[in-house]
Amino acid sequence: MTFFDKYSYKQKNLALLVLGVLLCAVAYKRSFRTTFETQDYIVELEQKKGAAVSSRETIRRLQLEIANINKLLGKENVSIERVQQGFLNFFAQHSSGLSVQQIEEVYTFDHPDFSINTFRIDLKGDYLSQVRFLNKLETRFDEARMIHTRFELKKDLATGKTDLISTLLLQNYVRSKK
């Protein structure tokens, strides 16, 4: 081994140090780095697994929130014709002693994210029948929400008879298609 005899201990130690650093760099690049990346990937997968496990609960909670909002606002994305026909069917089933005096044209407010349809309906009949019907309308009709009611006595000039007219405002929301 005369090859290493011509170098001093300082040069041999320096070469050994350089060789050690190179071996550490190669070991890091070949095995340690992939181990660290794999460990980070495992942590990420554990987080995703936790999210997946709780996703059923999250979906159930969101569905309950949607149901509560639909209860407050009425079903969303129901067409104007379906709301009007639904109201007339509901009226036919649940009203007694009442008549629909007038259904006005639907007023639509457009927003970039949604549209609000407002329906104005005038009913004619006695007070108790109207209050009973309005209670059923508020609690059971879910195509739209009643937002306003106004009672008014109107006198028919031809017959001289006074009638109680209630004006209802119903609204439903339609999400804009993007």
Secondary structure, DSSP 8 states (H G I E B T S, - for coil): --TTTTS-HHHHHHHHHHHHHHHHHHHIIIIIHHHHHHHHHHHHHHHHHHHHHTHHHHHHHHHHHHHHHHHHH--BS--HHHHHHHHHHHHHHH-SSEEEEEE---EEEE-SSEEEEEEEEEEEE-HHHHHHHHHHHHHH--SSEEEEEEEEEEE-TTT--EEEEEEEEEEEEEE---
